[in-house]
Amino acid sequence: MEVVHTAVAIVIVVGLIIWVKVDPVISLVIACLYLGLAAGVGFADTLAAITGGFGSIMAEVGLLIGFGVLIGALLHSLGTFRKLVRALLRVVGAHRLPYALTAALSTVFPSIYVDVQVVLASPIARSSAPHMGPRGLAQLAGAIGTGIFSGYVFVIPGLAAVSIAGLLDVPLGTWLLYGVVLGPLTALVTTYLFTLLLRTRYWDPAKDEDPDDPMHLEEATEVGTAGTGPGEAANRDDVDVPLLVSLLPILVPLLMIAFGAFAELLDFSNGLIAFLGDANVALFVGLLGAYVLARAASGRERTDDALSTGFHTTGEILLITGIGGSLGAVIEATGMDATLAGLFSASEGAAVVTSVLLAWFIAAVLHLAIGSVSVAAITAAGIIGPVLGSIDVAPIAIGLAIASGAMFALTVNSNFFWMFKSLLGLTTSGALKSMTMVTSIASVVSLPMVLLIAFLA
């Protein structure tokens, strides 16, 4: 019966979020209570599982998520993203901008929350698109969409990546070594495939673009008045910090985590290296660096405003992630881990493929139903986490499969979809043809690479 109750709990989460419009945190708690009580865990043990699961996942990723969001908020206040895109325009030119932009979004900026990334990137796309031909806006929109979410789910410190790794107990150093390759590779291949698609009659600017969309108000608020050249939007909020210096709060932590992972892999780690390579220490160093830069460049008041924005964003993310841990703990308390392990088992030769595909499928279905990449990823990881010890597949492969599936087909039931549509100046058809298409392509493109990792890891 625990299988039926678990399925009902998932339906409760999806139904409450989609049809009743209940916040994901409340929906997940209701599902946890239902599952524990209906499956016979008992009142006291259900509460113990919820609180214990929450505390366990917060110990794993709570500080990481908080530090990552705050770094992103401070870098936003420094205008770091705008400076990078302008530098890319100068170096690669408008026609190569989609590849440069999607690579940057998927590697350098996962710590900046996805809503902020699209707000910052959209004016650059609109001002650069006329220099790329009639389908320039479509190409840049696709590059932005796939870059943002490939980084978000695959690359540390992307919030979905950190959450999945914490729920599955995958060391962040291990995740970083795989994700920093898988994320940008997925983004670049997807951008190339989408560019080929645009060479057909797939995109119709007259039907898919909406230049009168209210995005102009957002653009004026966030970026300022466009300049005379592509990407030369004037921004009175930018502060005078060299680009390389403003990128250090992201680059230094990534190097610290990667060095610690390589040291452990090559067996020359010691106490000091393990300390410096710990993700909590590395991201705190990044946060400290971002704070010092922001205070020195823009003053205390603006820095405090940026931190307040970051703290506001952090709260809901931490609650959703923590309740994802609670769901996993309740599932484990029901004894469902043995049943789920049977679903992941197959004949000896197909066990790896079956397990990866099932993890991908669960995350993809949840995303299609719920409309949130992060909630789908966290819920899928909470469901699958308890069975990892019972299946003969590396946890990193299952985690990457969840990340890949959670990205599938971001569409009209996502708030981000409508923000993307408005800021890029697209019709609903145009947003479906760009955002929904590229996230679907990216999810499918990354799956064979995840399978390869599963066989090698």
C-alpha positions as CSV (number, residue, x, y, z in Angstrom):
1,M,0.0,0.0,0.0
2,E,2.9,2.4,0.5
3,V,3.2,2.6,-3.3
4,V,-0.3,3.8,-3.6
5,H,0.0,6.3,-0.7
6,T,3.3,7.7,-2.2
7,A,1.5,8.1,-5.6
8,V,-1.4,9.9,-3.9
9,A,1.1,12.1,-2.0
10,I,2.7,13.2,-5.3
11,V,-0.7,13.8,-6.8
12,I,-1.5,16.0,-3.7
13,V,1.6,18.1,-4.3
14,V,0.9,18.5,-8.0
15,G,-2.8,19.1,-7.6
16,L,-2.4,21.7,-4.8
17,I,0.3,23.6,-6.7
18,I,-1.4,23.6,-10.1
19,W,-5.2,23.6,-9.5
20,V,-5.6,25.1,-6.0
21,K,-2.6,27.5,-6.4
22,V,-1.2,26.6,-3.0
23,D,2.4,27.5,-2.3
24,P,4.9,24.6,-2.8
25,V,6.1,24.6,0.8
26,I,2.6,24.2,2.2
27,S,1.8,21.6,-0.5
28,L,4.8,19.5,0.3
29,V,4.2,19.6,4.1
30,I,0.6,18.4,3.5
31,A,1.9,15.6,1.3
32,C,4.4,14.6,4.0
33,L,1.7,14.5,6.7
34,Y,-0.7,12.5,4.5
35,L,2.0,10.0,3.5
36,G,3.2,9.4,7.0
37,L,-0.2,9.0,8.6
38,A,-1.8,7.1,5.7
39,A,1.1,4.6,5.4
40,G,1.0,3.8,9.1
41,V,4.2,5.6,10.2
42,G,2.3,7.1,13.2
43,F,1.8,10.6,14.5
44,A,5.0,11.0,16.5
45,D,7.2,9.2,13.9
46,T,5.8,11.2,11.0
47,L,6.6,14.5,12.8
48,A,10.0,13.1,13.7
49,A,10.7,12.2,10.0
50,I,9.5,15.6,8.8
51,T,11.7,17.6,11.2
52,G,14.6,15.1,11.0
53,G,14.6,15.2,7.2
54,F,14.4,19.0,7.2
55,G,17.3,19.3,9.6
56,S,19.4,16.7,7.8
57,I,19.1,18.4,4.4
58,M,19.7,21.9,5.9
59,A,22.9,20.6,7.5
60,E,24.0,19.5,4.0
61,V,23.0,22.5,1.8
62,G,21.4,25.2,3.9
63,L,24.5,27.4,4.1
64,L,25.5,26.7,0.5
65,I,22.1,27.9,-0.8
66,G,22.2,31.0,1.4
67,F,25.8,31.9,0.4
68,G,25.1,31.3,-3.3
69,V,22.0,33.5,-3.4
70,L,23.8,36.3,-1.5
71,I,26.8,36.2,-3.8
72,G,24.4,36.5,-6.8
73,A,22.6,39.4,-5.2
74,L,25.9,41.3,-4.6
75,L,27.2,40.6,-8.1
76,H,23.9,41.9,-9.5
77,S,24.4,45.1,-7.6
78,L,27.9,45.4,-9.1
79,G,26.6,45.1,-12.7
80,T,28.8,42.1,-13.2
81,F,26.6,40.3,-15.8
82,R,26.2,43.4,-18.0
83,K,29.9,44.0,-18.1
84,L,30.6,40.4,-19.1
85,V,28.1,40.4,-21.9
86,R,29.5,43.7,-23.3
87,A,33.0,42.2,-23.1
88,L,31.8,39.1,-25.0
89,L,30.2,41.4,-27.7
90,R,33.6,43.1,-28.2
91,V,35.5,39.9,-28.4
92,V,33.3,37.6,-30.4
93,G,30.9,39.9,-32.2
94,A,27.1,39.7,-32.5
95,H,27.0,36.5,-34.7
96,R,28.9,34.4,-32.2
97,L,27.2,36.0,-29.2
98,P,24.6,33.2,-28.7
99,Y,27.4,30.6,-28.1
100,A,29.4,33.0,-25.9
101,L,26.3,34.0,-23.9
102,T,25.0,30.5,-23.3
103,A,28.5,29.3,-22.3
104,A,28.8,32.2,-19.8
105,L,25.3,31.7,-18.4
106,S,25.9,28.0,-17.8
107,T,29.3,28.3,-16.2
108,V,30.0,31.6,-14.6
109,F,26.5,32.8,-13.4
110,P,24.6,29.8,-11.9
111,S,24.8,31.6,-8.4
112,I,22.6,34.4,-9.7
113,Y,19.0,33.4,-9.5
114,V,17.3,32.6,-12.8
115,D,14.8,35.5,-12.7
116,V,17.7,37.9,-12.3
117,Q,19.6,36.4,-15.1
118,V,16.8,36.8,-17.6
119,V,16.1,40.3,-16.5
120,L,19.8,41.2,-17.1
121,A,20.2,39.3,-20.4
122,S,17.0,40.3,-22.2
123,P,18.0,43.9,-23.0
124,I,21.3,42.6,-24.4
125,A,19.4,40.2,-26.6
126,R,17.0,42.8,-27.9
127,S,19.7,45.3,-28.7
128,S,21.9,42.7,-30.4
129,A,19.2,40.9,-32.3
130,P,18.9,43.4,-35.2
131,H,22.6,42.8,-36.0
132,M,22.1,39.1,-36.4
133,G,19.3,39.0,-39.0
134,P,15.5,38.3,-38.9
135,R,15.9,35.4,-36.5
136,G,18.4,37.0,-34.2
137,L,16.0,37.5,-31.4
138,A,14.9,33.8,-31.5
139,Q,18.5,32.6,-31.5
140,L,19.5,34.7,-28.6
141,A,16.3,33.8,-26.7
142,G,17.1,30.2,-27.1
143,A,20.7,30.7,-26.0
144,I,19.6,32.5,-22.9
145,G,17.0,29.9,-22.0
146,T,19.3,26.9,-22.4
147,G,22.2,28.6,-20.8
148,I,20.3,29.7,-17.7
149,F,18.8,26.3,-17.0
150,S,21.8,24.1,-17.9
151,G,23.7,26.1,-15.3
152,Y,20.9,26.0,-12.8
153,V,20.6,22.2,-12.8
154,F,24.1,21.0,-13.6
155,V,26.7,23.5,-12.4
156,I,27.6,24.3,-8.8
157,P,26.5,26.6,-7.2
158,G,23.3,26.5,-9.2
159,L,20.5,26.1,-6.7
160,A,18.9,23.0,-8.3
161,A,22.3,21.4,-8.6
162,V,23.1,22.1,-4.9
163,S,19.7,20.9,-3.8
164,I,19.9,17.6,-5.7
165,A,23.4,16.9,-4.6
166,G,22.5,17.5,-0.9
167,L,19.3,15.3,-1.1
168,L,21.3,12.5,-2.7
169,D,24.4,13.0,-0.5
170,V,26.6,13.5,-3.5
171,P,29.8,15.5,-2.6
172,L,29.7,18.9,-4.2
173,G,33.3,18.5,-5.4
174,T,32.2,15.3,-7.3
175,W,29.2,17.0,-8.7
176,L,31.3,20.0,-9.8
177,L,33.7,17.8,-11.8
178,Y,30.9,16.3,-13.8
179,G,28.5,19.2,-13.9
180,V,31.0,21.9,-15.1
181,V,31.5,19.8,-18.2
182,L,27.9,18.6,-18.7
183,G,26.3,22.0,-18.2
184,P,28.1,24.1,-20.8
185,L,28.3,21.2,-23.2
186,T,24.6,20.7,-23.1
187,A,24.0,24.4,-23.5
188,L,26.4,24.7,-26.5
189,V,25.0,21.6,-28.3
190,T,21.4,22.7,-27.7
191,T,22.2,26.2,-29.0
192,Y,23.7,24.7,-32.2
193,L,20.7,22.4,-32.8
194,F,18.3,25.2,-32.2
195,T,20.2,27.4,-34.7
196,L,19.8,24.7,-37.3
197,L,16.1,24.5,-36.5
198,L,15.8,28.3,-37.1
199,R,17.2,27.9,-40.6
200,T,13.9,26.3,-41.5
201,R,10.6,28.0,-41.6
202,Y,10.1,27.2,-37.9
203,W,10.3,30.8,-36.7
204,D,8.0,33.5,-38.0
205,P,8.9,36.9,-36.6
206,A,5.5,38.4,-37.5
207,K,3.7,35.8,-35.3
208,D,6.4,34.9,-32.8
209,E,7.7,38.3,-31.8
210,D,5.8,41.1,-30.0
211,P,7.7,44.4,-30.0
212,D,4.8,46.1,-28.2
213,D,5.0,43.8,-25.2
214,P,5.2,45.5,-21.8
215,M,8.8,44.2,-21.4
216,H,9.9,47.7,-22.4
217,L,8.9,48.9,-18.9
218,E,11.0,46.2,-17.3
219,E,13.9,46.9,-19.5
220,A,13.8,50.6,-18.7
221,T,13.6,49.9,-15.0
222,E,16.4,47.4,-14.8
223,V,18.9,48.5,-17.5
224,G,18.3,52.0,-18.5
225,T,18.3,53.6,-22.0
226,A,19.8,51.6,-24.8
227,G,22.9,52.9,-26.4
228,T,23.8,53.2,-30.1
229,G,25.5,49.8,-30.5
230,P,24.6,46.3,-29.7
231,G,24.8,45.5,-26.0
232,E,25.8,49.1,-25.2
233,A,22.9,49.7,-22.8
234,A,23.7,52.5,-20.5
235,N,23.2,51.6,-16.9
236,R,23.5,54.2,-14.2
237,D,23.6,51.5,-11.6
238,D,26.9,49.9,-12.8
239,V,29.8,50.5,-10.5
240,D,33.4,50.9,-11.5
241,V,34.8,47.4,-10.7
242,P,37.0,45.7,-13.4
243,L,35.2,42.7,-14.8
244,L,37.8,40.1,-13.8
245,V,37.8,41.4,-10.2
246,S,34.0,41.3,-10.0
247,L,34.1,37.6,-11.3
248,L,36.5,36.5,-8.5
249,P,33.7,35.8,-5.9
250,I,32.5,33.1,-8.3
251,L,35.7,31.9,-9.8
252,V,37.7,31.5,-6.6
253,P,35.1,29.2,-4.8
254,L,34.8,27.0,-7.9
255,L,38.6,26.7,-8.0
256,M,38.8,25.9,-4.3
257,I,36.1,23.2,-4.6
258,A,37.6,21.7,-7.7
259,F,41.1,21.6,-6.2
260,G,39.8,19.8,-3.1
261,A,38.0,17.3,-5.3
262,F,41.1,16.6,-7.4
263,A,43.2,16.3,-4.3
264,E,40.9,13.7,-2.9
265,L,40.7,11.9,-6.2
266,L,44.4,11.8,-6.7
267,D,45.0,10.9,-3.0
268,F,47.1,13.9,-1.9
269,S,44.5,15.6,0.3
270,N,45.2,16.6,3.9
271,G,43.3,18.4,6.6
272,L,44.0,21.9,5.3
273,I,43.2,21.1,1.7
274,A,40.0,19.4,2.7
275,F,39.1,22.5,4.8
276,L,39.8,24.9,2.0
277,G,38.1,22.6,-0.6
278,D,34.9,22.3,1.5
279,A,32.0,23.9,-0.4
280,N,30.8,25.8,2.7
281,V,34.2,27.4,3.3
282,A,34.7,28.1,-0.5
283,L,31.3,29.8,-0.9
284,F,31.8,31.8,2.3
285,V,35.1,33.0,0.9
286,G,33.2,34.0,-2.3
287,L,30.5,35.8,-0.2
288,L,33.1,37.6,1.8
289,G,34.9,38.7,-1.4
290,A,31.6,39.9,-3.0
291,Y,30.7,41.8,0.2
292,V,34.0,43.6,0.4
293,L,33.9,44.5,-3.3
294,A,30.3,45.8,-3.0
295,R,31.1,47.8,0.1
296,A,34.2,49.3,-1.5
297,A,32.6,50.1,-4.8
298,S,29.0,51.0,-4.0
299,G,28.8,51.8,-0.3
300,R,27.1,50.3,2.7
301,E,23.5,51.3,1.8
302,R,23.4,49.7,-1.6
303,T,25.2,46.7,-0.3
304,D,22.7,46.3,2.5
305,D,19.9,46.6,-0.1
306,A,21.4,43.8,-2.2
307,L,21.8,41.6,0.9
308,S,18.2,42.2,1.8
309,T,17.0,41.1,-1.6
310,G,19.2,38.0,-1.3
311,F,17.8,37.1,2.2
312,H,14.3,37.5,0.9
313,T,15.0,35.1,-2.0
314,T,16.8,32.6,0.3
315,G,13.9,32.0,2.6
316,E,11.5,30.2,0.2
317,I,14.3,28.3,-1.5
318,L,15.5,27.0,1.9
319,L,12.0,26.0,3.0
320,I,11.3,24.1,-0.3
321,T,14.6,22.4,-0.2
322,G,14.2,21.4,3.5
323,I,10.7,20.0,3.0
324,G,12.1,18.0,0.0
325,G,14.3,16.4,2.6
326,S,11.3,15.8,4.8
327,L,9.5,14.1,2.0
328,G,12.4,11.8,1.5
329,A,12.6,11.0,5.2
330,V,8.9,10.2,5.4
331,I,9.2,7.9,2.3
332,E,12.1,6.1,4.0
333,A,10.0,5.8,7.2
334,T,7.2,4.0,5.3
335,G,9.5,1.3,4.1
336,M,9.0,2.4,0.6
337,D,12.8,2.3,-0.1
338,A,12.6,-1.5,-0.7
339,T,9.6,-1.2,-3.0
340,L,11.2,1.7,-5.0
341,A,14.4,-0.2,-5.3
342,G,12.5,-3.0,-7.1
343,L,11.3,-0.4,-9.6
344,F,14.9,0.6,-10.3
345,S,16.1,-3.0,-10.6
346,A,16.1,-4.8,-14.0
347,S,18.1,-7.5,-15.7
348,E,21.8,-7.3,-15.0
349,G,22.7,-5.6,-18.3
350,A,19.9,-3.1,-18.3
351,A,20.0,-2.0,-14.7
352,V,22.0,1.2,-15.3
353,V,20.0,2.3,-18.3
354,T,16.7,1.5,-16.6
355,S,17.6,3.4,-13.4
356,V,18.9,6.5,-15.2
357,L,15.8,6.6,-17.5
358,L,13.4,6.2,-14.6
359,A,15.1,8.9,-12.6
360,W,14.9,11.2,-15.6
361,F,11.3,10.3,-16.3
362,I,10.1,11.0,-12.7
363,A,11.7,14.4,-12.7
364,A,10.4,15.2,-16.2
365,V,6.8,14.3,-15.3
366,L,7.0,16.3,-12.1
367,H,8.2,19.3,-14.0
368,L,5.5,19.0,-16.6
369,A,2.9,18.8,-13.9
370,I,4.3,21.4,-11.4
371,G,6.0,23.9,-13.7
372,S,8.9,24.5,-11.4
373,V,12.4,23.1,-12.2
374,S,13.6,23.4,-8.7
375,V,10.4,21.9,-7.1
376,A,10.4,19.1,-9.6
377,A,14.1,18.4,-9.0
378,I,13.8,18.5,-5.2
379,T,10.7,16.4,-5.1
380,A,12.2,13.8,-7.4
381,A,15.4,13.7,-5.4
382,G,13.3,13.3,-2.2
383,I,11.5,10.4,-3.7
384,I,14.5,8.6,-5.1
385,G,17.0,9.4,-2.4
386,P,16.0,6.7,0.0
387,V,16.6,3.9,-2.5
388,L,20.1,4.9,-3.7
389,G,21.7,2.4,-1.4
390,S,19.7,-0.4,-2.9
391,I,20.6,0.2,-6.6
392,D,23.9,-0.5,-8.3
393,V,24.3,2.9,-10.0
394,A,26.5,5.8,-8.9
395,P,24.5,8.5,-7.0
396,I,26.1,11.2,-9.2
397,A,24.6,9.6,-12.3
398,I,21.1,9.4,-10.7
399,G,21.5,13.0,-9.5
400,L,22.4,14.2,-13.0
401,A,19.5,12.2,-14.5
402,I,17.2,14.0,-12.1
403,A,18.7,17.4,-13.2
404,S,18.3,16.5,-16.8
405,G,14.7,15.4,-16.5
406,A,13.8,18.4,-14.3
407,M,14.8,20.7,-17.1
408,F,12.4,19.1,-19.7
409,A,9.8,21.4,-21.4
410,L,9.6,24.5,-19.3
411,T,6.2,25.8,-20.4
412,V,3.1,27.9,-19.7
413,N,2.6,26.6,-16.1
414,S,5.9,28.3,-15.1
415,N,6.1,31.9,-13.8
416,F,9.5,32.1,-15.5
417,F,7.9,31.3,-18.9
418,W,5.8,34.4,-18.7
419,M,8.6,36.6,-17.5
420,F,10.8,35.3,-20.3
421,K,8.0,36.0,-22.8
422,S,7.5,39.5,-21.6
423,L,11.2,40.6,-21.2
424,L,12.3,39.2,-24.6
425,G,9.3,40.7,-26.4
426,L,7.8,37.4,-27.6
427,T,4.3,36.2,-28.2
428,T,3.1,33.1,-26.4
429,S,3.8,31.1,-29.6
430,G,7.3,32.6,-29.7
431,A,8.0,31.7,-26.0
432,L,6.8,28.1,-26.7
433,K,9.0,27.9,-29.8
434,S,12.1,29.1,-27.9
435,M,12.0,28.5,-24.2
436,T,9.9,25.3,-24.2
437,M,11.8,24.0,-27.2
438,V,15.3,24.6,-26.0
439,T,14.7,23.2,-22.5
440,S,13.2,20.1,-24.1
441,I,16.2,19.8,-26.5
442,A,18.7,20.3,-23.6
443,S,17.0,17.7,-21.5
444,V,17.1,15.1,-24.2
445,V,20.6,16.1,-25.4
446,S,22.0,15.7,-21.8
447,L,20.5,12.3,-21.2
448,P,22.9,10.3,-23.4
449,M,25.8,12.1,-21.6
450,V,24.3,11.2,-18.2
451,L,24.0,7.5,-19.3
452,L,27.7,7.6,-20.3
453,I,28.6,9.0,-16.9
454,A,26.5,6.3,-15.3
455,F,28.6,3.6,-17.0
456,L,31.9,5.2,-16.2
457,A,31.3,6.5,-12.7
